[in-house]
Each structure stands twice: as structure tokens, then as C-alpha cells.
Amino acid sequence: MTCSKPRFAFRKSPAARPAPKTYRPCLEMLEVRLQPSNSGFAVDGITAHPLPVSSSLGLSAHSIFADGVEPMLSLSTATYITGTMGTATARGTALGGDGSTFQAGTVTQNGSQEAYVAKYTPNGTQVYLTTIQLLDSNSNPLNTLGTGVAVDGLGDAYLGGTVIDGAGANHSYGVKLSPDGQTVVWVHSFQAGTTTQGIAVSDPNNDGTGIVAWTGTLTFTNPSQGPVGDHVILAEYAADGTGNLAFYYTFTGNPTTQGDAIALNTNSVFSTPGSLIYLAGNITLNGNEQTLAFQLDATTGNGNWARTDGADFASPASLTGVAVNADDSSVYSGTTSTSTGTNGIVVGYPANGGPVGQPPTFATTLSNALSLNAITVDAAGNIYATGAATDPSTGGVYVAKLDSSGNILSELQFGGTGTVDAGYGVVVTSSGSLWVVGDTTLASLATDGSTLNGTQDGFLAAVSV
């Protein structure tokens, strides 16, 4: 059961930009969502599965500078996603089977936050914009954040995010929307103290019968509930909303960990598509925040391997994006500390994580990136990453192309010159072009006539390779 109510209109023609459809799940659905024992998959009710963490020793991360790199990337078109009179973010994007794209983020207006999902045709025309705001047991609206989006073969969209209750506690949630964006199919969430940062779908048969999984962080403050501190979580459901598994993970010595991104081996030619889950985040060892990459079995949730590169990247360092190649090898994007501030990093691992104690396949530091927030790969293994530029004087949104060995091929900057502008999601189409989403304060970014009505909006930009 859902309650539907239009929230705000856009200063666009209906044909160019449909008015958003807002869903506010009613009390019945919220009770299902917030009661940890209802589905049998409460995060704190599952036994943790320890994973051995080993540092990759003996590698010095190599910096590759962009001087003289051929400028192969160029900005083609761009649009503002929400048209809000307040502010908005764009925190993720996904590519549909027909070439359409989906975006997710948060709209903040009049002190209230709503998550949204937007869909665009392959040529960049908005199909729908749906906002979602969850309610508490007294039907009061709760601040609802959108942090990731995924799509199955039928065009159903899956929104991941965090809802904040009246006491200020976070609850991780996932929502499934029908292909037209007009119906909430199901909503699931977990107890206070959980957040969602990334969501992914594996639907290898393109028939809507795959799985959806999301990751984030569970924070224990009471030792009677579990190890005090932050812990990576995984929630996995069948596409029909049936719960498969939900775990939080502890590592040797119970160090603090956080989950920031997730991917599945959907396009694998080496193993069963959708059988492996890859998580990205960080781990604190001996007081130092380091990168954390690990692989899980999608059927059991058990860990296959975990790696941290504390010997290679200065603390603090974290991984915030992950993508998987057809041979089950994986690439991660993130950020590391440097003597002058921070830089973006890209790290590659073989399918089995590589020998314990050995360096990853490659580790690249991108000096022109202040941070890297998202990553994807094409069929040839080329890597594309987006984030924030070290020097935003020519635009704060940063995009890079690397080859399968981690060598930088091309870079691009666009957007405003402030610190807000950055890329947070990237997908590559079958033709090889990119769609990049992120945040901008630049009023002249759009090429389609859409306007920046508030002070900040999410953007969708086409980048030619």
C-alpha cells in the first residue's frame, strides 16, 4: 500500500520534463520496513562471517601525470536532472538494456529531503522523475536520502538510500519501482544505525528474475548488540522482494570498516553470472584508514578474499567505486592522502584477489583528480572513472579513461569551479560513449534548455570518447 502526492512542479513544458511523481509509503509499509524481526533478515541478527585481511606488501603506487595525454574525451550534452528551487544531488547512475539511463539522488527543499529516481531515453530526454519520502509511525515525513540506483532487464528501477528517523538515527533501505516509475513494488530496510551507499542488480537472463544487493555501514554503540564501531553490511533480495541474506562483516581484531560501493559479475564468461559480489570501502588498522576490497559468494554471503593496500597508499585512503570485468577481475576507484592533499586512485585485482601479500594487478594515482567516486569498464577492459578535480579552475567535475592496465589515456574537466562540482556516477554505452552524473552549481552547464532554478542540482552529461 502506498500514498501518492505530487510535491512540486518544474518550470519546463510537460513534454520536455514531466512533473515528478512522489511516493510516500504509508504506515503499513513503513512498519514492515522498520521492524527488524519482520522479514527475518535484521542486520544485527545474522552471524558475522570473518574475512582474513592481508596487506599487499612491496608495492609503491605509481603516479601517472596527464601532461601530454591526448584529450580524447569531450563533453557533448548536459542537462539538469531535478529542476528544484532548492538544492539536489546525483549520487548514482545505471544503464538500462535499451540504452536508457537511470539516476538517483536527493532533493532538499524547505528543510525537507526526498530521494528521487529519474529515467532518461538513450538520447537524454527525461522519461520520469519520481521522488520518494518515507513516513514514521505517526505519518510524519522523514528525511530520505537517495544514494544509488540499479536496473533489471525489464526496466524496474531499484533505489538504495538512507532514511533518518525522528530521533536522528539512520536506517538503510531499498525500494523497487515499476518500469514506468509509477508504482512502488516493495520497500525493505533495517534497524537504526545502518546506511546504504551502493546498490547493484544482476539479471543475466534480462527477465526480471535476478537479485538486488546493497551495501553500506552498520554502527554499533552498545557492546551488547555487537562489536562497537562501524561494520560493512550486505543485504540481498530476489527481484520479487524475497529476502536471500543480510550480513554485517567483522574482520580479525574487529577493526572499523565501512561499505561504499557494490558490483556483481553480471557479464561473467568465467563463472555463473551474478554469482560473485564485490564490495569497496575502507578499514581502519592500527589507527590508519586504508582501502578495503573484497569478494563474496552471492549464494551464501561468505567471503572469498579481502585485500587492503595500506602499504601502498597513505592514510586516510578509501575505495568508493567498483566494477567487474567479464573475466571476474575487478577495478576500484577511490582516494588517498598525499603530501599536498588528496588524489584519486584506481586499483585492479585478479578474479581470485591475487596471492596473499602480493601487490594488486595495478595501482594508479591520478594527480589531476582530487577524488574518484565511481568507476565502470567497457567490453574491452578500458576503465572510466569520475570524481572531483584537483584544480577546478577549468571545471570541478573530473573524468578519466584508463586502459586495462591502469595507464591513463585521457582526462576531462567540466562544470563549475567551486568545490561542490564533482562526478558521482558513470556508465559506458555499447557505442562507447559515457553518461556521467554528479552535482553542479554552474548555471550554464545544460545544453538542452533546462535551467538551474536553485543553487545546486544534479546533472546528466554525455561524454564522447
C-alpha positions as CSV (number, residue, x, y, z in Angstrom):
1,M,0.0,0.0,0.0
2,T,1.4,3.4,-0.9
3,C,0.3,7.0,-0.6
4,S,1.0,9.2,-3.6
5,K,1.1,13.0,-3.6
6,P,2.7,15.5,-6.1
7,R,5.3,17.5,-4.3
8,F,6.5,20.3,-6.6
9,A,6.4,21.2,-10.3
10,F,9.1,22.1,-12.7
11,R,9.4,25.2,-14.9
12,K,9.6,23.0,-18.0
13,S,7.0,22.0,-20.6
14,P,5.3,18.7,-19.7
15,A,6.7,17.1,-22.8
16,A,10.2,18.1,-22.1
17,R,10.3,17.4,-18.4
18,P,7.3,15.6,-16.7
19,A,6.2,16.7,-13.3
20,P,7.7,14.4,-10.7
21,K,5.7,11.6,-9.1
22,T,6.1,11.5,-5.4
23,Y,5.6,8.3,-3.3
24,R,5.2,8.4,0.4
25,P,4.9,4.8,1.7
26,C,2.0,4.5,4.2
27,L,2.2,3.3,7.8
28,E,1.6,-0.4,6.9
29,M,4.6,-0.5,4.6
30,L,6.8,1.5,7.0
31,E,6.1,-0.9,9.8
32,V,7.3,-3.8,7.7
33,R,10.3,-1.7,6.7
34,L,11.4,-0.6,10.2
35,Q,10.7,-3.6,12.3
36,P,13.9,-5.7,12.3
37,S,12.3,-9.0,13.0
38,N,9.6,-8.8,10.4
39,S,11.4,-10.3,7.4
40,G,13.8,-12.4,9.4
41,F,16.8,-10.5,7.9
42,A,17.6,-7.9,10.5
43,V,21.2,-6.9,10.1
44,D,22.1,-7.5,13.8
45,G,20.5,-10.9,13.9
46,I,22.9,-12.5,11.4
47,T,26.2,-14.1,12.5
48,A,29.1,-12.2,11.0
49,H,31.5,-14.1,8.7
50,P,35.1,-13.1,9.4
51,L,37.4,-12.5,6.4
52,P,41.2,-12.6,6.6
53,V,42.6,-9.2,5.7
54,S,46.1,-9.0,4.3
55,S,48.2,-6.1,3.2
56,S,49.6,-6.1,-0.2
57,L,53.3,-5.5,0.5
58,G,56.1,-4.3,-1.6
59,L,54.3,-2.0,-4.0
60,S,54.8,1.7,-4.4
61,A,51.7,3.2,-6.1
62,H,52.9,4.9,-9.3
63,S,51.7,8.3,-10.3
64,I,50.9,8.9,-13.9
65,F,50.6,12.6,-14.9
66,A,48.4,13.8,-17.6
67,D,50.9,16.1,-19.2
68,G,50.9,15.3,-22.9
69,V,48.0,12.9,-22.7
70,E,45.8,13.1,-25.8
71,P,42.5,14.8,-25.0
72,M,40.2,12.1,-26.3
73,L,37.3,12.8,-24.0
74,S,34.9,15.7,-24.7
75,L,31.6,17.0,-23.3
76,S,28.7,16.5,-25.7
77,T,25.5,17.4,-23.9
78,A,24.3,18.1,-20.4
79,T,21.0,18.6,-18.5
80,Y,19.9,19.4,-15.0
81,I,18.0,16.5,-13.5
82,T,15.5,17.8,-11.0
83,G,15.0,21.5,-11.7
84,T,14.4,22.1,-8.0
85,M,14.2,25.5,-6.5
86,G,16.3,24.2,-3.6
87,T,19.3,22.0,-4.0
88,A,19.8,18.5,-5.3
89,T,22.5,15.9,-5.6
90,A,23.0,13.0,-8.0
91,R,24.8,10.1,-6.4
92,G,24.5,7.2,-8.9
93,T,23.5,6.1,-12.4
94,A,22.7,2.8,-14.1
95,L,22.3,1.8,-17.7
96,G,19.2,0.0,-19.0
97,G,19.2,-2.7,-21.5
98,D,17.7,-0.4,-24.2
99,G,20.4,2.3,-23.6
100,S,18.2,4.3,-21.2
101,T,19.9,5.7,-18.1
102,F,18.6,5.9,-14.5
103,Q,19.8,8.4,-11.9
104,A,19.3,8.7,-8.1
105,G,20.0,11.3,-5.6
106,T,18.4,13.7,-3.1
107,V,16.3,16.9,-3.4
108,T,16.5,19.3,-0.4
109,Q,13.7,21.9,-0.3
110,N,12.2,23.9,2.5
111,G,14.2,21.9,5.1
112,S,13.0,18.5,3.8
113,Q,14.9,15.8,2.0
114,E,13.4,13.4,-0.6
115,A,15.1,10.7,-2.6
116,Y,14.5,10.5,-6.3
117,V,14.8,8.2,-9.3
118,A,15.0,9.7,-12.8
119,K,14.9,7.9,-16.1
120,Y,16.2,9.2,-19.5
121,T,16.0,7.9,-23.0
122,P,19.2,6.9,-24.8
123,N,19.3,10.4,-26.3
124,G,19.0,12.2,-23.0
125,T,15.3,13.0,-22.8
126,Q,13.7,12.6,-19.3
127,V,11.0,9.9,-19.2
128,Y,10.1,10.3,-15.5
129,L,11.2,11.8,-12.2
130,T,9.9,10.1,-9.1
131,T,10.6,11.3,-5.6
132,I,10.2,9.1,-2.5
133,Q,9.8,10.2,1.1
134,L,9.2,7.7,3.9
135,L,7.0,8.3,6.9
136,D,7.3,7.4,10.5
137,S,4.6,5.6,12.6
138,N,2.7,8.9,13.0
139,S,2.8,9.6,9.3
140,N,5.3,12.3,9.7
141,P,7.7,12.7,6.7
142,L,11.3,11.6,7.3
143,N,14.4,12.9,5.6
144,T,15.0,10.3,2.9
145,L,18.3,10.2,1.0
146,G,19.0,8.5,-2.3
147,T,22.5,7.2,-2.7
148,G,22.4,4.6,-5.5
149,V,20.3,3.1,-8.4
150,A,20.3,-0.1,-10.3
151,V,18.0,-1.5,-13.1
152,D,17.0,-5.0,-14.2
153,G,16.2,-6.4,-17.6
154,L,12.6,-5.4,-17.5
155,G,13.4,-1.8,-16.7
156,D,12.4,-2.0,-13.0
157,A,14.5,0.6,-11.0
158,Y,16.0,-0.2,-7.6
159,L,16.7,2.8,-5.3
160,G,19.1,2.5,-2.4
161,G,19.5,5.0,0.3
162,T,19.2,6.1,4.0
163,V,16.2,7.3,5.9
164,I,16.6,9.4,9.1
165,D,14.0,8.9,11.8
166,G,12.7,11.5,14.2
167,A,15.4,10.6,16.7
168,G,18.1,11.3,14.1
169,A,19.0,7.6,13.6
170,N,19.8,6.2,10.2
171,H,18.1,3.3,8.6
172,S,19.3,1.6,5.4
173,Y,16.6,1.0,2.8
174,G,16.0,-0.4,-0.7
175,V,13.0,0.4,-3.0
176,K,11.8,-1.3,-6.2
177,L,9.9,0.8,-8.7
178,S,7.9,-0.5,-11.7
179,P,9.3,0.2,-15.2
180,D,7.1,3.3,-15.6
181,G,8.3,4.7,-12.3
182,Q,4.7,5.0,-11.1
183,T,4.4,2.1,-8.6
184,V,6.4,1.1,-5.5
185,V,6.7,-2.7,-5.8
186,W,8.4,-3.2,-2.4
187,V,10.4,-1.5,0.3
188,H,12.9,-3.1,2.7
189,S,15.0,-1.6,5.3
190,F,17.0,-2.3,8.5
191,Q,17.4,-1.2,12.0
192,A,18.7,2.1,13.3
193,G,22.4,2.6,12.8
194,T,22.5,1.4,9.2
195,T,23.2,3.3,6.0
196,T,23.2,2.4,2.3
197,Q,25.9,3.7,0.0
198,G,25.7,1.4,-3.1
199,I,23.2,-0.8,-4.9
200,A,23.5,-3.3,-7.8
201,V,21.4,-5.7,-9.7
202,S,22.3,-8.9,-11.5
203,D,19.7,-10.1,-14.1
204,P,21.6,-12.2,-16.6
205,N,18.5,-13.5,-18.3
206,N,17.0,-10.0,-18.6
207,D,13.7,-11.3,-17.4
208,G,13.4,-9.5,-14.0
209,T,14.2,-12.7,-12.0
210,G,17.7,-11.7,-10.8
211,I,18.9,-10.4,-7.5
212,V,19.4,-6.9,-6.0
213,A,22.1,-6.3,-3.4
214,W,23.2,-3.2,-1.5
215,T,26.0,-2.3,0.9
216,G,26.6,0.3,3.5
217,T,27.6,0.5,7.1
218,L,26.2,-0.7,10.4
219,T,27.2,1.2,13.6
220,F,27.1,-0.4,17.0
221,T,27.4,1.9,20.0
222,N,26.2,-0.8,22.5
223,P,28.6,-3.7,23.1
224,S,25.7,-5.9,24.0
225,Q,24.5,-5.7,20.4
226,G,27.8,-6.3,18.7
227,P,31.4,-5.1,18.3
228,V,31.4,-1.3,18.9
229,G,32.1,0.7,15.8
230,D,31.3,0.6,12.1
231,H,30.9,-2.6,10.0
232,V,30.3,-3.3,6.4
233,I,26.8,-4.7,5.6
234,L,25.3,-6.6,2.7
235,A,21.6,-7.0,2.0
236,E,20.5,-9.3,-0.8
237,Y,17.0,-9.9,-2.1
238,A,15.4,-11.7,-5.1
239,A,13.8,-9.3,-7.5
240,D,10.4,-10.2,-6.1
241,G,11.4,-8.8,-2.7
242,T,12.0,-12.2,-1.1
243,G,15.0,-12.0,1.3
244,N,18.0,-14.0,0.4
245,L,20.6,-12.9,3.1
246,A,21.7,-10.0,5.1
247,F,25.0,-9.8,7.0
248,Y,27.4,-7.5,8.7
249,Y,31.1,-8.4,8.5
250,T,33.8,-8.4,11.0
251,F,37.5,-8.9,10.4
252,T,40.3,-10.2,12.6
253,G,40.6,-7.9,15.6
254,N,37.2,-6.3,14.9
255,P,38.6,-3.2,13.1
256,T,36.3,-0.5,11.9
257,T,35.0,-1.0,8.3
258,Q,32.7,0.9,6.0
259,G,31.0,-0.2,2.8
260,D,30.8,2.4,0.0
261,A,30.2,0.6,-3.3
262,I,29.0,-2.8,-4.7
263,A,29.1,-4.6,-8.0
264,L,28.2,-8.1,-9.3
265,N,29.8,-10.2,-12.1
266,T,26.7,-9.9,-14.2
267,N,28.6,-10.2,-17.5
268,S,31.0,-13.0,-16.5
269,V,32.2,-15.6,-19.0
270,F,34.3,-17.4,-16.4
271,S,31.7,-18.2,-13.8
272,T,28.0,-18.1,-13.3
273,P,26.8,-14.5,-14.0
274,G,25.7,-12.9,-10.7
275,S,27.4,-15.5,-8.6
276,L,30.0,-13.1,-7.1
277,I,29.6,-9.8,-5.2
278,Y,32.4,-7.2,-5.0
279,L,32.4,-4.6,-2.2
280,A,34.5,-1.5,-1.8
281,G,35.1,0.6,1.3
282,N,37.7,1.2,3.9
283,I,39.1,-0.4,7.0
284,T,41.0,1.1,10.0
285,L,44.1,-0.9,11.0
286,N,46.4,0.3,13.7
287,G,44.7,3.6,13.7
288,N,45.1,4.1,9.9
289,E,42.2,4.2,7.5
290,Q,43.1,2.1,4.5
291,T,41.4,0.8,1.3
292,L,39.3,-2.3,1.5
293,A,38.3,-4.5,-1.4
294,F,36.7,-7.9,-1.0
295,Q,34.7,-10.5,-2.9
296,L,31.7,-12.5,-1.6
297,D,29.8,-15.6,-2.7
298,A,26.3,-14.3,-3.8
299,T,24.6,-17.5,-2.7
300,T,25.9,-17.8,0.8
301,G,27.3,-14.3,1.6
302,N,30.6,-15.9,2.6
303,G,33.8,-14.1,1.8
304,N,36.2,-15.4,-0.8
305,W,39.0,-12.9,-0.4
306,A,39.7,-9.5,1.1
307,R,42.6,-7.1,0.4
308,T,43.8,-3.8,1.8
309,D,46.6,-1.7,0.4
310,G,47.8,0.1,3.4
311,A,51.4,-0.4,2.3
312,D,50.8,1.4,-1.0
313,F,48.5,4.3,-0.2
314,A,48.9,6.9,2.6
315,S,46.2,7.0,5.3
316,P,43.5,8.0,5.1
317,A,42.6,6.0,2.0
318,S,39.3,4.6,0.9
319,L,37.6,2.9,-2.1
320,T,34.3,4.3,-3.3
321,G,33.6,2.6,-6.6
322,V,33.9,-0.9,-8.1
323,A,33.4,-2.5,-11.5
324,V,33.8,-6.1,-12.7
325,N,35.2,-7.4,-16.0
326,A,33.9,-10.4,-17.9
327,D,36.9,-12.5,-16.6
328,D,35.8,-11.7,-13.0
329,S,38.8,-9.4,-12.4
330,S,37.8,-6.1,-10.8
331,V,38.8,-2.5,-10.7
332,Y,38.2,0.0,-7.8
333,S,38.2,3.8,-7.6
334,G,38.9,5.8,-4.5
335,T,41.0,8.5,-2.8
336,T,44.3,8.5,-1.0
337,S,46.1,11.1,1.1
338,T,49.1,12.9,-0.4
339,S,51.7,15.4,0.7
340,T,49.6,18.2,-0.9
341,G,46.1,17.0,0.0
342,T,44.4,14.0,-1.7
343,N,44.4,12.3,-5.1
344,G,42.2,9.8,-6.8
345,I,43.3,6.2,-7.2
346,V,42.4,3.3,-9.4
347,V,43.3,-0.3,-8.3
348,G,42.9,-3.6,-10.2
349,Y,42.7,-7.1,-8.8
350,P,42.5,-10.5,-10.5
351,A,39.5,-12.7,-10.1
352,N,40.9,-14.5,-7.0
353,G,42.3,-11.3,-5.5
354,G,45.9,-12.5,-6.2
355,P,48.3,-14.2,-3.8
356,V,48.1,-13.0,-0.2
357,G,50.8,-10.5,0.5
358,Q,51.4,-9.7,-3.2
359,P,50.6,-6.3,-4.9
360,P,47.4,-5.8,-6.9
361,T,47.4,-6.1,-10.7
362,F,48.0,-2.3,-10.8
363,A,47.6,0.8,-8.6
364,T,47.4,4.2,-10.3
365,T,47.4,7.6,-8.6
366,L,45.7,10.3,-10.7
367,S,47.3,13.6,-9.8
368,N,44.7,15.7,-11.5
369,A,41.9,14.1,-9.5
370,L,41.2,15.3,-6.0
371,S,39.0,12.2,-5.5
372,L,37.4,9.4,-7.6
373,N,33.8,8.5,-6.7
374,A,32.7,6.0,-9.3
375,I,34.1,3.6,-11.9
376,T,33.0,1.5,-14.8
377,V,34.6,-0.7,-17.6
378,D,33.7,-1.5,-21.2
379,A,33.8,-4.8,-23.0
380,A,37.5,-4.3,-23.9
381,G,38.5,-3.7,-20.3
382,N,39.0,0.1,-20.7
383,I,38.3,1.9,-17.4
384,Y,36.4,5.1,-16.9
385,A,36.3,7.0,-13.6
386,T,34.8,10.2,-12.3
387,G,35.2,12.4,-9.3
388,A,36.4,15.9,-8.4
389,A,39.3,17.8,-10.0
390,T,42.4,18.7,-8.0
391,D,42.4,22.2,-9.7
392,P,38.7,23.1,-10.5
393,S,39.7,26.3,-12.4
394,T,38.6,24.6,-15.7
395,G,35.7,22.7,-14.1
396,G,35.3,20.7,-10.9
397,V,33.9,17.6,-12.5
398,Y,36.7,15.1,-13.4
399,V,36.5,12.2,-15.8
400,A,39.3,9.9,-16.9
401,K,39.8,7.0,-19.3
402,L,42.5,4.3,-18.5
403,D,43.5,1.2,-20.3
404,S,43.0,-2.3,-18.8
405,S,46.5,-2.0,-17.2
406,G,45.7,1.2,-15.4
407,N,47.5,3.6,-17.7
408,I,45.8,7.0,-18.2
409,L,44.7,7.6,-21.7
410,S,42.7,10.8,-21.5
411,E,41.2,13.3,-19.0
412,L,38.4,15.8,-19.0
413,Q,37.2,18.6,-16.7
414,F,33.9,20.5,-16.9
415,G,31.3,22.2,-14.7
416,G,31.6,25.0,-12.1
417,T,34.8,26.0,-10.4
418,G,33.6,25.5,-6.9
419,T,34.2,22.6,-4.6
420,V,30.6,21.3,-5.0
421,D,31.0,20.3,-8.6
422,A,32.0,16.6,-8.9
423,G,31.1,13.4,-10.7
424,Y,29.4,10.6,-8.7
425,G,28.3,8.1,-11.3
426,V,29.5,6.9,-14.7
427,V,28.2,4.3,-17.2
428,V,29.5,3.4,-20.7
429,T,27.1,2.6,-23.6
430,S,27.5,-0.2,-26.2
431,S,28.7,2.5,-28.6
432,G,31.5,3.5,-26.2
433,S,30.1,6.9,-25.1
434,L,29.8,7.8,-21.4
435,W,27.0,9.1,-19.3
436,V,28.2,11.0,-16.2
437,V,26.1,12.2,-13.3
438,G,27.1,14.4,-10.4
439,D,26.5,17.8,-8.7
440,T,26.9,21.2,-10.1
441,T,26.4,24.9,-9.2
442,L,27.1,26.1,-12.7
443,A,24.1,27.8,-14.3
444,S,25.4,27.4,-17.9
445,L,26.1,23.7,-17.9
446,A,22.9,22.5,-19.7
447,T,22.8,22.3,-23.5
448,D,19.1,21.3,-23.7
449,G,17.4,24.5,-22.4
450,S,16.9,23.2,-18.9
451,T,17.9,25.7,-16.2
452,L,19.4,25.8,-12.8
453,N,16.5,27.0,-10.7
454,G,18.0,26.6,-7.3
455,T,21.6,26.9,-6.1
456,Q,22.7,23.3,-6.9
457,D,21.3,20.4,-9.0
458,G,22.2,17.0,-10.2
459,F,23.4,16.8,-13.8
460,L,23.4,14.2,-16.5
461,A,26.2,14.7,-19.1
462,A,27.1,12.8,-22.3
463,V,30.8,12.5,-22.8
464,S,32.3,11.4,-26.1
465,V,35.3,9.0,-26.0
